[in-house]
Amino acid sequence: MEVTSAAGVSGRARGVPEGVRGALGAGTAMFLMGTLPAVSLVLHEYPVYGGQALRYAGAAVLLLAFMRARGIAHLRLSARELGLIALLAATGLAAFNVFVIESTRYADPTTAGTVVATVPIVLALLGPLLARRRPTPHIVAAAVLVAGGAAVVTGLGGGSALGMLLAAGALACEVGFSLLAVPLLPRLGAIRVSAYTTAAAVPILLAAGLVADGGGVLRVPDAVEATALIYQAVVVTAFAFFCWYDALPRLGPERAGLFSGFLPVGTILCGLALGLGGPTWPDLAGTALVVAGLLLGLRRGTRSAGRGAP
């Protein structure tokens, strides 16, 4: 399959079971994405949309350079594939950031995190339904555990009805980040999907930045801001996106979605490493629920991980 050549040597060829490779990839991706909030603290003074545009532009350049170095050819995209990539970039990347940013204006910042933490439940239900299958009961139960644990770690926030609606928009975009990529991955592979969508998100974010910030959408970052932007582009975007999109066909969206419970775990450990404070008892309790949900959801999945993908 094309996805194997685009991602390099397959897990099976390396002697690593497909389910194990998928679990490692999904867990790594969500953990690294969870480090984003702590790292973003140093970017409070930088134009938000311009910073995100730089982040995705840097990731796209890195991924396209990797494609060239590995001899991964560009493919002629069909109209359907172009539409899916544009929609994925507009929702799962650009709009997700807009919804999260704007939701904090009308609700407690933890509200968006708590609402988005329910993404495993949505994927556990929608993933099978889109594949014309019944949701798997033990995976749905596992998703509830993971979502509950992530909500405990994040903290149950509060806010206005508008804040909740914006947070729900962020949830929908997070779901689209996975489900819209599923039909693209078999032919394009994880590297191409990551490269094309990050590149497509740049003009969308620049346009949003021009509306919000005018001519101040971009400026030269200082040394600390540049370091944070490079980390976001290389680690949180290029590497984490590839890991996630490589894992999706191996696990299926419903099992892969369980690993979103690692998002708050990454936030906690990154904050600890940066000296922002250690974990509290709710953090530890929520993490335990996440781990329990993962064990439940994956207990029957490692032998037939690939069968869950539509």
N, C-alpha and C positions, 0 to 999 in steps of 0.2 A: 504493500500500500504506500501511497505517497507520503502519508504521515510519518512512516518509518524513515524514509530517506531524508525528509526535511528535519527530523529531530535528531538525526544521527543514527547510531547503532541502536536497535531496539533493546528493551530491557531483557527480552528472552534470549537474544543473541549474546548478551553479556552474562547470561546465567542468572539474571535477576527476574523473579516471577513478575508478570504484568501487574498484578494487584499490589505487590510490594513497591514497585517503581511508581505506580500511580499514587499510592498512599504517601510515599516520600515526597513526590512532587507537589501534591496538593497541600500537604502539611507545611512544606517549606514555603510555598507561595503565600499561603494565608498568614503564616508567622511573620514573613518579611513585610507583607502589607500592613500588618499590625504595628510595625515600628514607625509607620508614617506619621501618626499624630505627634509623637514625642520629637521626632526630627523636625517637624514643621514648626515647632515653637520658635525656632530662630528665624523664621520667615514671616513673622507677623507684620513687619514693616515693608515687606516686598509686595508689589501688586500681585494679588492672588491669581488672577487669570493669566497674566503674563508669566508668572512663575510656573504655572502648570503647563503653559504652552512650551516654555523652555524645557521643562521636564520631559514632555512627550517628544519634542523635537530631538533632544539628546538621545533618548531611548531608540527612536526610529533610526537615527544615523548609526548607532551602535549595532542594531539588529540587521540593518541593510548591509553594513560592512561585514558582519559575521556571515550573512548569506553569500556574499561575494567570495570571502575567504574559503568557505566550505564548498563552493561551486554549486550552490543551490540556485537554480535558474528561476527567473520570474515567469509566472504563468499568465497567459491571457485570461482575464477574468470575464465571466459571463455577466450579463446585466443583473441577474439575481445575486451573484456573488458581490458585485459592486454595491448593490443596494444593501445587502446584509452588512458589509464592512462599514459603509457610511452610517447605517443605523446603529451598529455596535459602537462606533467611535462617538456618535452623537449622544447616545444614551449611557452605555456602560462606562465611558471615560469622561467626556466633557460634562454632560448633564448631571452625572453622579456628583461631581465636584461642586457644581452650581447648587444642587439641592442641599448638599451637606452644609455648604457655606451659608446659604440663605436661611436654612432651618435654625441655625444658632442665633439668628437675629430675633426669632419669635418664640424660642423654646430653650429650655435648659440644654446645654451642649450634649449632655448624656442621652437626651431623648432620641436624637438621630442614631446614636450607637445602639440603643436598646431596640429601636424599631428595625434597623438593618440586621440586628442579631437574629431576627426570625427568618432570615433567608434560607437556612437549612430546611425549615418546614415547607416553605414555598417550593423549593427545588424537589423535595421528596414527594410532593404531590404533583407538580406540573411536569417534571421530567418523565415519569412513566405515562402520564396522560397524553403528552405529546407523542410518545412512542406507541400509543394505543395499547397500553398495558394498565393493569390495576396497580395502584401504589402498594408497595410492599409493607405490610403492617409493622414488622420489626424495624424497618428503616424510618418509617414515620415516627414511631416511638422514640427511636434514637435521635431523630431530628428535634423532637420536642425537648429531650434532655439537653442536647447541645445548645439549642436556642435559649433555654432557661438558664443554663450555666453562663452563657455569654451575657445575658441580660443582668444576671447577678454581678458579674465582674464589672460590666460597664456602669451599672448603677441605674436604678429606675428613675429616670428624669421626669420633668413635668414641663408644661408650657401651654401655649395657646393652641386653638384648633388649627390655625394656619401653620404653626410650627409642626404640628403632627402631620398635616397634609404634605408639607415639604419633606419631612422625614420618610413618609410613605413613598414619595417620588424617588427618594434615594434608594429605598428598598427595591422598587420596580427596576431601577437602573442596574442595581447589583445583580438581580436575577437575569436581566438581559445580558449582562457581561458574560454569563455562562451559556444560557440557552441560545442566544443568537450566534454564538461561535460553533455550536455543535454541528450544524450542517456544513460549515466551512472546513472543518479540520480534516475529514477524510481525504480530500483532494489537495488542500493547500498545506496542511501540516502546521505545527505549532509555531515555527519560526516565521513563516509567511504571514499567518494570521496576526501574530504579535506585531510584526513590522508594519504591515499595511494599516492596521487599526490605529497604532500610535501616530503614524504619519498623518492619517486622516483627521485625528483629533486636534492637530495643531491649528489649522485655520479656523476651526470652530471656536476654540478657546480665545484666539486672537480677536475674532469678531466680537465675542462676549466681552473681552477686556476693553475693546475700543468703546463699546457702549457704556460700560461701567466706569472706566478710568480715563477715557479719552486718550490724549497723547502720552499720558503717563503709564500706559499699559506695560511698558518695558523700561528698564534702566540697568546700568551695569551693577551687578551684585558685588557686595564686599566679600572678603575672604571667607567669612563664616557662612554667609548666604550661598556663595558659590559651592562650598563643600556640601551643604545640605542639598542643593539642587542636583549636584553630581550624584550623590547617594540615591536620591529619589529616582533619577534617570536610569542609573546603572543597576542598582540592586532592587528597588521597589517596583520598577517598571519593566525594564528589559529582561532581567533574570527571573523575577517573580511571575511575570506574564507568561514567559515561555514554560516555566514549571507548571503553571496552572493549566495552560492549554495542552500541554503534553499529558497531563494527568486525566483530563476530562474524558477522552475516548477509552482510557484504560479502566476507569471506575464507573463512568456514567454520571450524569449531573446530580442524581439523588445522593449517591455515596460521596462524590466529591464535595457536595455542599456541606456535608457534616464537618469538613475540615475548616470551615469558616469560623468555627469555635476557637481556632488558634489565633484569630485576630486580636482579641483582648489579651491573650497570653503574650503575644509579641509586644503589645503595648506596655504591659507590666514589666517585662524583662528589659526592654529597651529603656524605659524610665528608670529602672534600677541601675542599669549600666551608666546612664547619664547623670546619676545622682539626684533624680527627681523624686525619690521616695520609694520605700519598699512595699511589697504586697500586704494588703490587709486581710483579715479573716474572711470577709466576703469574697475577696479576690481568690483566695485559696479554695473556698467552698465552691465558687463558680467554676474554677478550673477542674475540680474533681468531678463536677457534673458533666463538663465537656468531655473529659477522658472517659467517663462511664458511657456517655452517648456514642463516642467513637468506637469503643469496644463492642457495644451492642450492634451498631450499624455495620461493622466490618466483620463480624464473627462468621457470617455466611458468604462474605463477598470476596475473599481473597482467591478462591479457586475459580470463580467465574466473574471476575471484575469487569471484563470487557463487555459482558452481555448486557449491561445496563444502559449502554449508550444507544440513543436512537439511531 
